[in-house]
Amino acid sequence: QVQLVESGGGLVQPGGSLRLSCSASGSPFNIYRMGWYRQAPGNQRELVASITSGGSTNYADSVKGRFTISRDNAKNTVYLQMNSLKPEDTAVYHCNAITLARVNYWGQGTQVTVSS
């Protein structure tokens, strides 16, 4: 079992920055990949960024060059640095972890609102 706890969401003006954090507990040594997904009202959940235990990253085209995902394996924590935020980045952001056995775990979500 893996438990994920997110933090760092909030309200920010367009062009601003936020950093999301997701800490894993339970059996984090079984985690292969961690990532962030987001879901806006009326939309499907979409992948924002992911990072494997080896450090390989993947980004949605819409956030490339603006968002950076990183991982602190010693702290079992993944971060999402979000810069140059746009109103269309407004969504609930969910942390995701996939174990070596390909089991998915989800955090409760954190709201990010980009508005003036």
The first five atom37 places (N, CA, C, CB, O) and aatype in JSON, in Angstrom:
{
  "aatype": [5, 19, 5, 10, 19, 6, 15, 7, 7, 7, 10, 19, 5, 14, 7, 7, 15, 10, 1, 10, 15, 4, 15, 0, 15, 7, 15, 14, 13, 2, 9, 18, 1, 12, 7, 17, 18, 1, 5, 0, 14, 7, 2, 5, 1, 6, 10, 19, 0, 15, 9, 16, 15, 7, 7, 15, 16, 2, 18, 0, 3, 15, 19, 11, 7, 1, 13, 16, 9, 15, 1, 3, 2, 0, 11, 2, 16, 19, 18, 10, 5, 12, 2, 15, 10, 11, 14, 6, 3, 16, 0, 19, 18, 8, 4, 2, 0, 9, 16, 10, 0, 1, 19, 2, 18, 17, 7, 5, 7, 16, 5, 19, 16, 19, 15, 15],
  "atom_mask": [
    [1, 1, 1, 1, 1],
    [1, 1, 1, 1, 1],
    [1, 1, 1, 1, 1],
    [1, 1, 1, 1, 1],
    [1, 1, 1, 1, 1],
    [1, 1, 1, 1, 1],
    [1, 1, 1, 1, 1],
    [1, 1, 1, 0, 1],
    [1, 1, 1, 0, 1],
    [1, 1, 1, 0, 1],
    [1, 1, 1, 1, 1],
    [1, 1, 1, 1, 1],
    [1, 1, 1, 1, 1],
    [1, 1, 1, 1, 1],
    [1, 1, 1, 0, 1],
    [1, 1, 1, 0, 1],
    [1, 1, 1, 1, 1],
    [1, 1, 1, 1, 1],
    [1, 1, 1, 1, 1],
    [1, 1, 1, 1, 1],
    [1, 1, 1, 1, 1],
    [1, 1, 1, 1, 1],
    [1, 1, 1, 1, 1],
    [1, 1, 1, 1, 1],
    [1, 1, 1, 1, 1],
    [1, 1, 1, 0, 1],
    [1, 1, 1, 1, 1],
    [1, 1, 1, 1, 1],
    [1, 1, 1, 1, 1],
    [1, 1, 1, 1, 1],
    [1, 1, 1, 1, 1],
    [1, 1, 1, 1, 1],
    [1, 1, 1, 1, 1],
    [1, 1, 1, 1, 1],
    [1, 1, 1, 0, 1],
    [1, 1, 1, 1, 1],
    [1, 1, 1, 1, 1],
    [1, 1, 1, 1, 1],
    [1, 1, 1, 1, 1],
    [1, 1, 1, 1, 1],
    [1, 1, 1, 1, 1],
    [1, 1, 1, 0, 1],
    [1, 1, 1, 1, 1],
    [1, 1, 1, 1, 1],
    [1, 1, 1, 1, 1],
    [1, 1, 1, 1, 1],
    [1, 1, 1, 1, 1],
    [1, 1, 1, 1, 1],
    [1, 1, 1, 1, 1],
    [1, 1, 1, 1, 1],
    [1, 1, 1, 1, 1],
    [1, 1, 1, 1, 1],
    [1, 1, 1, 1, 1],
    [1, 1, 1, 0, 1],
    [1, 1, 1, 0, 1],
    [1, 1, 1, 1, 1],
    [1, 1, 1, 1, 1],
    [1, 1, 1, 1, 1],
    [1, 1, 1, 1, 1],
    [1, 1, 1, 1, 1],
    [1, 1, 1, 1, 1],
    [1, 1, 1, 1, 1],
    [1, 1, 1, 1, 1],
    [1, 1, 1, 1, 1],
    [1, 1, 1, 0, 1],
    [1, 1, 1, 1, 1],
    [1, 1, 1, 1, 1],
    [1, 1, 1, 1, 1],
    [1, 1, 1, 1, 1],
    [1, 1, 1, 1, 1],
    [1, 1, 1, 1, 1],
    [1, 1, 1, 1, 1],
    [1, 1, 1, 1, 1],
    [1, 1, 1, 1, 1],
    [1, 1, 1, 1, 1],
    [1, 1, 1, 1, 1],
    [1, 1, 1, 1, 1],
    [1, 1, 1, 1, 1],
    [1, 1, 1, 1, 1],
    [1, 1, 1, 1, 1],
    [1, 1, 1, 1, 1],
    [1, 1, 1, 1, 1],
    [1, 1, 1, 1, 1],
    [1, 1, 1, 1, 1],
    [1, 1, 1, 1, 1],
    [1, 1, 1, 1, 1],
    [1, 1, 1, 1, 1],
    [1, 1, 1, 1, 1],
    [1, 1, 1, 1, 1],
    [1, 1, 1, 1, 1],
    [1, 1, 1, 1, 1],
    [1, 1, 1, 1, 1],
    [1, 1, 1, 1, 1],
    [1, 1, 1, 1, 1],
    [1, 1, 1, 1, 1],
    [1, 1, 1, 1, 1],
    [1, 1, 1, 1, 1],
    [1, 1, 1, 1, 1],
    [1, 1, 1, 1, 1],
    [1, 1, 1, 1, 1],
    [1, 1, 1, 1, 1],
    [1, 1, 1, 1, 1],
    [1, 1, 1, 1, 1],
    [1, 1, 1, 1, 1],
    [1, 1, 1, 1, 1],
    [1, 1, 1, 1, 1],
    [1, 1, 1, 0, 1],
    [1, 1, 1, 1, 1],
    [1, 1, 1, 0, 1],
    [1, 1, 1, 1, 1],
    [1, 1, 1, 1, 1],
    [1, 1, 1, 1, 1],
    [1, 1, 1, 1, 1],
    [1, 1, 1, 1, 1],
    [1, 1, 1, 1, 1],
    [1, 1, 1, 1, 1]
  ],
  "atom_positions": [
    [[0.83, -1.2, 0.0], [0.0, 0.0, 0.0], [0.87, 1.24, 0.0], [-0.94, 0.01, 1.21], [1.92, 1.3, 0.64]],
    [[0.41, 2.22, -0.73], [1.09, 3.51, -0.79], [0.08, 4.61, -0.5], [1.77, 3.73, -2.18], [-1.02, 4.62, -1.06]],
    [[0.45, 5.53, 0.36], [-0.39, 6.69, 0.64], [0.32, 7.92, 0.07], [-0.66, 6.85, 2.18], [1.53, 8.1, 0.21]],
    [[-0.48, 8.77, -0.58], [0.06, 9.99, -1.2], [-0.63, 11.2, -0.6], [-0.14, 9.95, -2.74], [-1.86, 11.25, -0.5]],
    [[0.16, 12.18, -0.2], [-0.38, 13.41, 0.37], [0.19, 14.59, -0.41], [-0.04, 13.54, 1.9], [1.4, 14.78, -0.49]],
    [[-0.72, 15.38, -1.0], [-0.32, 16.53, -1.81], [-0.42, 17.81, -0.99], [-1.2, 16.63, -3.07], [-1.16, 17.9, -0.01]],
    [[0.34, 18.79, -1.43], [0.25, 20.13, -0.85], [0.75, 21.14, -1.87], [1.07, 20.23, 0.46], [1.42, 20.79, -2.84]],
    [[0.43, 22.41, -1.64], [0.99, 23.47, -2.46], [0.04, 24.14, -3.43], [0.0, 0.0, 0.0], [0.44, 25.08, -4.11]],
    [[-1.2, 23.69, -3.52], [-2.14, 24.34, -4.42], [-2.57, 25.7, -3.88], [0.0, 0.0, 0.0], [-2.2, 26.09, -2.77]],
    [[-3.34, 26.41, -4.69], [-3.83, 27.7, -4.25], [-4.25, 28.57, -5.41], [0.0, 0.0, 0.0], [-4.41, 28.11, -6.54]],
    [[-4.43, 29.85, -5.09], [-4.85, 30.85, -6.08], [-3.64, 31.67, -6.48], [-5.99, 31.76, -5.52], [-2.89, 32.15, -5.62]],
    [[-3.45, 31.84, -7.77], [-2.31, 32.61, -8.26], [-2.76, 33.4, -9.49], [-1.1, 31.68, -8.6], [-3.66, 32.97, -10.21]],
    [[-2.13, 34.53, -9.71], [-2.46, 35.34, -10.87], [-1.79, 34.77, -12.12], [-2.03, 36.8, -10.65], [-0.77, 34.09, -12.02]],
    [[-2.34, 35.05, -13.29], [-1.69, 34.61, -14.53], [-0.25, 35.11, -14.59], [-2.48, 35.11, -15.75], [0.05, 36.26, -14.26]],
    [[0.63, 34.21, -15.02], [2.05, 34.52, -15.05], [2.79, 34.16, -13.78], [0.0, 0.0, 0.0], [4.02, 34.21, -13.75]],
    [[2.06, 33.81, -12.75], [2.67, 33.47, -11.48], [3.18, 32.04, -11.42], [0.0, 0.0, 0.0], [3.14, 31.3, -12.41]],
    [[3.64, 31.66, -10.24], [4.23, 30.33, -10.03], [3.66, 29.67, -8.79], [5.75, 30.43, -9.93], [3.25, 30.32, -7.83]],
    [[3.65, 28.36, -8.83], [3.3, 27.54, -7.67], [4.16, 26.29, -7.71], [1.78, 27.18, -7.66], [4.61, 25.86, -8.77]],
    [[4.4, 25.71, -6.53], [5.08, 24.43, -6.47], [4.21, 23.45, -5.69], [6.48, 24.57, -5.81], [3.83, 23.7, -4.55]],
    [[3.9, 22.34, -6.34], [3.15, 21.27, -5.7], [4.12, 20.22, -5.17], [2.13, 20.63, -6.69], [5.16, 19.94, -5.77]],
    [[3.75, 19.64, -4.04], [4.54, 18.56, -3.45], [3.65, 17.35, -3.22], [5.22, 19.01, -2.13], [2.46, 17.5, -2.93]],
    [[4.21, 16.18, -3.34], [3.49, 14.94, -3.08], [4.42, 13.99, -2.34], [2.96, 14.29, -4.4], [5.45, 13.58, -2.87]],
    [[4.05, 13.66, -1.11], [4.86, 12.76, -0.31], [4.23, 11.38, -0.26], [5.04, 13.32, 1.11], [3.03, 11.25, -0.04]],
    [[5.05, 10.38, -0.46], [4.57, 8.99, -0.45], [5.0, 8.3, 0.84], [5.11, 8.22, -1.67], [6.11, 8.48, 1.32]],
    [[4.09, 7.51, 1.39], [4.39, 6.72, 2.58], [3.79, 5.34, 2.4], [3.86, 7.4, 3.87], [3.06, 5.08, 1.44]],
    [[4.1, 4.46, 3.33], [3.6, 3.09, 3.24], [4.7, 2.2, 2.69], [0.0, 0.0, 0.0], [5.58, 1.76, 3.43]],
    [[4.64, 1.94, 1.4], [5.66, 1.11, 0.74], [6.22, 1.84, -0.47], [5.07, -0.26, 0.31], [6.12, 1.35, -1.59]],
    [[6.82, 3.02, -0.25], [7.28, 3.82, -1.38], [8.43, 3.19, -2.16], [7.71, 5.16, -0.9], [8.69, 3.59, -3.3]],
    [[9.11, 2.2, -1.57], [10.22, 1.58, -2.29], [9.74, 0.75, -3.46], [11.04, 0.72, -1.35], [10.53, 0.35, -4.31]],
    [[8.43, 0.5, -3.51], [7.85, -0.25, -4.63], [7.43, 0.64, -5.79], [6.67, -1.05, -4.16], [6.93, 0.15, -6.81]],
    [[7.62, 1.95, -5.64], [7.13, 2.88, -6.66], [8.08, 2.92, -7.85], [6.95, 4.28, -6.07], [9.28, 3.11, -7.69]],
    [[7.52, 2.75, -9.03], [8.29, 2.84, -10.27], [8.22, 4.24, -10.85], [7.79, 1.82, -11.29], [9.23, 4.8, -11.28]],
    [[7.02, 4.8, -10.88], [6.82, 6.09, -11.51], [5.87, 6.93, -10.68], [6.29, 5.92, -12.95], [4.88, 6.42, -10.14]],
    [[6.16, 8.21, -10.58], [5.25, 9.16, -9.94], [4.92, 10.26, -10.93], [5.87, 9.74, -8.64], [5.72, 10.58, -11.81]],
    [[3.75, 10.83, -10.77], [3.37, 11.87, -11.7], [2.25, 12.72, -11.18], [0.0, 0.0, 0.0], [1.69, 12.5, -10.11]],
    [[1.93, 13.72, -11.99], [0.83, 14.62, -11.69], [-0.18, 14.58, -12.85], [1.35, 16.07, -11.43], [0.19, 14.68, -14.02]],
    [[-1.43, 14.45, -12.49], [-2.53, 14.56, -13.42], [-3.39, 15.74, -12.99], [-3.36, 13.24, -13.48], [-3.31, 16.18, -11.85]],
    [[-4.2, 16.25, -13.91], [-5.12, 17.31, -13.54], [-6.47, 17.08, -14.21], [-4.54, 18.69, -13.93], [-6.58, 16.45, -15.26]],
    [[-7.48, 17.62, -13.56], [-8.84, 17.5, -14.08], [-9.57, 18.81, -13.85], [-9.6, 16.31, -13.43], [-9.77, 19.23, -12.71]],
    [[-9.97, 19.44, -14.95], [-10.78, 20.65, -14.88], [-12.24, 20.26, -15.0], [-10.37, 21.66, -16.0], [-12.55, 19.19, -15.54]],
    [[-13.15, 21.09, -14.51], [-14.59, 20.78, -14.59], [-15.0, 20.49, -16.03], [-15.42, 21.94, -14.03], [-14.72, 21.27, -16.94]],
    [[-15.68, 19.37, -16.22], [-16.16, 19.0, -17.53], [-15.14, 18.33, -18.41], [0.0, 0.0, 0.0], [-15.46, 17.92, -19.53]],
    [[-13.92, 18.2, -17.92], [-12.85, 17.59, -18.72], [-12.42, 16.26, -18.12], [-11.65, 18.54, -18.84], [-12.65, 15.98, -16.94]],
    [[-11.77, 15.45, -18.95], [-11.21, 14.21, -18.45], [-9.89, 14.5, -17.73], [-11.01, 13.2, -19.59], [-9.24, 15.51, -17.98]],
    [[-9.52, 13.59, -16.85], [-8.24, 13.71, -16.18], [-7.13, 13.51, -17.21], [-8.11, 12.69, -15.01], [-7.2, 12.59, -18.03]],
    [[-6.12, 14.36, -17.16], [-5.03, 14.27, -18.12], [-3.69, 14.28, -17.42], [-5.11, 15.42, -19.13], [-3.52, 14.88, -16.36]],
    [[-2.73, 13.61, -18.04], [-1.38, 13.59, -17.51], [-0.73, 14.96, -17.71], [-0.54, 12.48, -18.17], [-0.79, 15.53, -18.8]],
    [[-0.11, 15.47, -16.67], [0.63, 16.72, -16.75], [2.12, 16.43, -16.91], [0.38, 17.6, -15.5], [2.77, 16.93, -17.83]],
    [[2.64, 15.61, -15.99], [4.06, 15.27, -16.02], [4.28, 14.02, -15.18], [4.93, 16.44, -15.5], [3.53, 13.74, -14.25]],
    [[5.33, 13.28, -15.54], [5.66, 12.09, -14.77], [7.18, 11.93, -14.72], [4.99, 10.83, -15.37], [7.91, 12.48, -15.55]],
    [[7.62, 11.16, -13.73], [9.05, 10.9, -13.57], [9.23, 9.49, -13.03], [9.71, 11.95, -12.63], [8.54, 9.09, -12.09]],
    [[10.16, 8.76, -13.63], [10.4, 7.39, -13.17], [11.44, 7.39, -12.04], [10.87, 6.5, -14.34], [12.06, 8.42, -11.75]],
    [[11.61, 6.25, -11.43], [12.6, 6.12, -10.37], [14.0, 6.39, -10.9], [12.54, 4.73, -9.75], [14.89, 6.77, -10.13]],
    [[14.21, 6.2, -12.19], [15.5, 6.47, -12.79], [15.68, 7.9, -13.24], [0.0, 0.0, 0.0], [16.76, 8.28, -13.69]],
    [[14.62, 8.7, -13.12], [14.72, 10.12, -13.45], [14.23, 10.5, -14.82], [0.0, 0.0, 0.0], [14.32, 11.67, -15.19]],
    [[13.7, 9.57, -15.6], [13.15, 9.9, -16.91], [11.84, 10.66, -16.73], [12.94, 8.63, -17.76], [10.98, 10.27, -15.94]],
    [[11.7, 11.75, -17.49], [10.52, 12.6, -17.35], [9.7, 12.62, -18.63], [10.93, 14.01, -16.97], [10.19, 12.35, -19.73]],
    [[8.44, 12.96, -18.45], [7.51, 13.09, -19.57], [6.57, 14.23, -19.24], [6.72, 11.75, -19.83], [6.11, 14.35, -18.11]],
    [[6.27, 15.07, -20.25], [5.41, 16.23, -20.03], [4.32, 16.3, -21.09], [6.23, 17.52, -20.03], [4.52, 15.9, -22.24]],
    [[3.17, 16.81, -20.69], [2.14, 17.17, -21.66], [2.66, 18.34, -22.5], [0.79, 17.53, -20.95], [3.38, 19.2, -21.99]],
    [[2.29, 18.36, -23.76], [2.76, 19.44, -24.65], [2.37, 20.82, -24.11], [2.2, 19.25, -26.06], [3.11, 21.79, -24.27]],
    [[1.22, 20.89, -23.47], [0.7, 22.18, -23.02], [1.51, 22.79, -21.88], [-0.73, 22.02, -22.58], [1.37, 23.97, -21.59]],
    [[2.35, 21.99, -21.22], [3.12, 22.52, -20.09], [4.62, 22.51, -20.31], [2.8, 21.73, -18.84], [5.38, 22.99, -19.47]],
    [[5.05, 21.97, -21.44], [6.49, 21.92, -21.71], [7.09, 23.32, -21.72], [6.76, 21.22, -23.06], [6.54, 24.24, -22.32]],
    [[8.22, 23.45, -21.04], [8.88, 24.74, -20.95], [8.39, 25.6, -19.81], [0.0, 0.0, 0.0], [9.01, 26.61, -19.48]],
    [[7.28, 25.23, -19.2], [6.72, 26.0, -18.08], [6.74, 25.22, -16.77], [5.29, 26.42, -18.4], [6.96, 25.8, -15.7]],
    [[6.51, 23.93, -16.83], [6.45, 23.08, -15.64], [7.68, 22.19, -15.58], [5.15, 22.22, -15.63], [8.21, 21.77, -16.61]],
    [[8.12, 21.91, -14.37], [9.24, 21.0, -14.15], [8.9, 20.02, -13.04], [10.54, 21.78, -13.81], [8.52, 20.42, -11.94]],
    [[9.03, 18.74, -13.34], [8.8, 17.72, -12.32], [10.15, 17.23, -11.82], [7.96, 16.53, -12.88], [11.1, 17.07, -12.59]],
    [[10.23, 17.01, -10.52], [11.47, 16.51, -9.92], [11.11, 15.56, -8.8], [12.37, 17.67, -9.41], [9.97, 15.5, -8.34]],
    [[12.11, 14.82, -8.36], [11.84, 13.77, -7.38], [13.0, 13.69, -6.4], [11.62, 12.4, -8.08], [14.17, 13.7, -6.8]],
    [[12.68, 13.61, -5.13], [13.66, 13.39, -4.07], [13.43, 11.99, -3.54], [13.54, 14.47, -2.93], [12.54, 11.78, -2.71]],
    [[14.21, 11.05, -4.01], [14.0, 9.66, -3.63], [14.23, 9.43, -2.13], [14.91, 8.75, -4.43], [13.58, 8.58, -1.53]],
    [[15.14, 10.19, -1.54], [15.42, 10.03, -0.11], [14.21, 10.41, 0.73], [16.64, 10.86, 0.3], [13.99, 9.86, 1.81]],
    [[13.43, 11.39, 0.23], [12.26, 11.86, 0.97], [10.96, 11.26, 0.42], [12.18, 13.39, 0.92], [9.88, 11.54, 0.94]],
    [[11.08, 10.43, -0.62], [9.89, 9.84, -1.25], [8.89, 10.91, -1.64], [9.23, 8.83, -0.31], [7.68, 10.77, -1.43]],
    [[9.4, 11.98, -2.2], [8.58, 13.14, -2.54], [8.82, 13.54, -3.99], [8.89, 14.31, -1.59], [9.94, 13.52, -4.49]],
    [[7.74, 13.91, -4.66], [7.82, 14.43, -6.01], [7.28, 15.85, -6.01], [7.03, 13.53, -7.02], [6.33, 16.16, -5.29]],
    [[7.88, 16.7, -6.8], [7.51, 18.1, -6.87], [7.09, 18.46, -8.29], [8.68, 19.0, -6.4], [7.55, 17.86, -9.27]],
    [[6.23, 19.45, -8.39], [5.88, 20.01, -9.69], [6.0, 21.52, -9.57], [4.42, 19.58, -10.15], [5.17, 22.18, -8.94]],
    [[7.05, 22.06, -10.19], [7.24, 23.49, -10.23], [6.5, 24.03, -11.44], [8.75, 23.86, -10.28], [6.79, 23.64, -12.58]],
    [[5.56, 24.92, -11.2], [4.72, 25.45, -12.27], [4.98, 26.95, -12.4], [3.21, 25.17, -11.98], [4.69, 27.73, -11.49]],
    [[5.52, 27.33, -13.54], [5.81, 28.73, -13.82], [4.95, 29.22, -14.99], [7.31, 28.93, -14.13], [4.38, 28.42, -15.73]],
    [[4.88, 30.53, -15.12], [4.11, 31.14, -16.22], [2.71, 30.55, -16.31], [4.85, 30.94, -17.56], [2.24, 30.19, -17.39]],
    [[2.06, 30.47, -15.18], [0.74, 29.84, -15.13], [-0.29, 30.62, -15.94], [0.27, 29.71, -13.69], [-0.25, 31.84, -16.02]],
    [[-1.2, 29.86, -16.54], [-2.26, 30.41, -17.38], [-3.61, 30.03, -16.79], [-2.12, 29.9, -18.84], [-3.72, 29.04, -16.06]],
    [[-4.65, 30.79, -17.11], [-5.98, 30.42, -16.61], [-6.38, 28.99, -16.99], [-7.02, 31.39, -17.15], [-7.08, 28.32, -16.23]],
    [[-5.94, 28.53, -18.14], [-6.29, 27.17, -18.55], [-5.56, 26.08, -17.76], [-5.99, 26.99, -20.02], [-5.84, 24.89, -17.93]],
    [[-4.64, 26.48, -16.89], [-4.02, 25.51, -15.99], [-4.87, 25.25, -14.75], [-2.64, 26.01, -15.57], [-4.55, 24.39, -13.94]],
    [[-5.95, 26.0, -14.61], [-6.85, 25.81, -13.47], [-7.46, 24.42, -13.49], [-7.96, 26.88, -13.47], [-8.06, 24.0, -14.48]],
    [[-7.29, 23.71, -12.38], [-7.78, 22.33, -12.29], [-7.48, 21.8, -10.89], [-7.14, 21.42, -13.38], [-6.79, 22.43, -10.1]],
    [[-8.02, 20.62, -10.62], [-7.59, 19.86, -9.45], [-6.43, 18.99, -9.9], [-8.77, 19.0, -8.84], [-6.54, 18.22, -10.86]],
    [[-5.31, 19.11, -9.2], [-4.11, 18.35, -9.54], [-3.99, 17.16, -8.59], [-2.84, 19.25, -9.46], [-4.04, 17.3, -7.37]],
    [[-3.83, 15.98, -9.18], [-3.74, 14.74, -8.42], [-2.36, 14.12, -8.59], [-4.84, 13.75, -8.86], [-1.83, 14.04, -9.7]],
    [[-1.81, 13.7, -7.48], [-0.55, 12.95, -7.52], [-0.86, 11.49, -7.8], [0.24, 13.1, -6.17], [-1.87, 10.95, -7.34]],
    [[0.01, 10.86, -8.56], [-0.17, 9.45, -8.93], [1.13, 8.71, -8.71], [-0.63, 9.31, -10.4], [2.22, 9.24, -8.95]],
    [[1.01, 7.47, -8.26], [2.18, 6.6, -8.13], [1.84, 5.24, -8.72], [2.63, 6.47, -6.64], [0.76, 4.7, -8.5]],
    [[2.77, 4.7, -9.47], [2.61, 3.36, -10.04], [3.72, 2.48, -9.47], [2.65, 3.38, -11.62], [4.9, 2.83, -9.53]],
    [[3.33, 1.34, -8.94], [4.32, 0.46, -8.35], [4.92, -0.47, -9.4], [3.69, -0.36, -7.21], [4.48, -0.5, -10.55]],
    [[5.91, -1.21, -8.99], [6.54, -2.18, -9.89], [5.53, -3.22, -10.37], [7.72, -2.86, -9.19], [5.69, -3.79, -11.45]],
    [[4.52, -3.48, -9.57], [3.47, -4.42, -9.94], [2.37, -3.76, -10.77], [2.87, -5.05, -8.7], [1.34, -4.37, -11.05]],
    [[2.6, -2.5, -11.15], [1.68, -1.74, -12.01], [0.35, -1.46, -11.3], [1.41, -2.5, -13.31], [-0.7, -1.4, -11.94]],
    [[0.4, -1.27, -9.99], [-0.77, -0.85, -9.23], [-0.73, 0.67, -9.12], [-0.81, -1.52, -7.82], [0.31, 1.25, -8.8]],
    [[-1.87, 1.3, -9.37], [-1.99, 2.75, -9.33], [-2.5, 3.23, -7.97], [-2.92, 3.24, -10.43], [-3.41, 2.64, -7.39]],
    [[-1.88, 4.29, -7.48], [-2.35, 4.97, -6.27], [-2.54, 6.45, -6.58], [-1.35, 4.77, -5.08], [-1.82, 7.02, -7.4]],
    [[-3.53, 7.06, -5.89], [-3.85, 8.45, -6.14], [-3.92, 9.24, -4.84], [-5.17, 8.57, -6.89], [-4.33, 8.73, -3.8]],
    [[-3.49, 10.5, -4.93], [-3.7, 11.42, -3.82], [-5.09, 12.0, -3.9], [0.0, 0.0, 0.0], [-5.84, 11.75, -4.84]],
    [[-5.43, 12.79, -2.87], [-6.79, 13.32, -2.77], [-7.02, 14.5, -3.69], [-7.09, 13.73, -1.36], [-8.16, 14.87, -3.96]],
    [[-5.94, 15.11, -4.18], [-6.05, 16.23, -5.09], [-5.87, 17.57, -4.39], [0.0, 0.0, 0.0], [-6.21, 17.72, -3.22]],
    [[-5.33, 18.53, -5.13], [-5.16, 19.88, -4.62], [-5.59, 20.87, -5.72], [-3.68, 20.14, -4.17], [-5.23, 20.71, -6.88]],
    [[-6.34, 21.87, -5.32], [-6.9, 22.82, -6.28], [-5.86, 23.87, -6.67], [-8.14, 23.5, -5.7], [-5.2, 24.46, -5.81]],
    [[-5.73, 24.08, -7.97], [-4.91, 25.17, -8.49], [-5.83, 26.08, -9.3], [-3.7, 24.64, -9.36], [-6.47, 25.63, -10.25]],
    [[-5.88, 27.33, -8.92], [-6.72, 28.3, -9.61], [-5.85, 29.46, -10.09], [-7.86, 28.81, -8.7], [-5.16, 30.1, -9.31]],
    [[-5.91, 29.71, -11.4], [-5.13, 30.8, -12.0], [-6.12, 31.85, -12.48], [-4.22, 30.29, -13.18], [-6.85, 31.65, -13.45]],
    [[-6.13, 32.96, -11.78], [-7.12, 33.99, -12.08], [-6.64, 35.34, -11.57], [-8.49, 33.64, -11.46], [-5.94, 35.43, -10.57]],
    [[-7.03, 36.38, -12.29], [-6.7, 37.73, -11.85], [-7.84, 38.32, -11.01], [-6.41, 38.63, -13.05], [-7.74, 39.45, -10.55]]
  ]
}
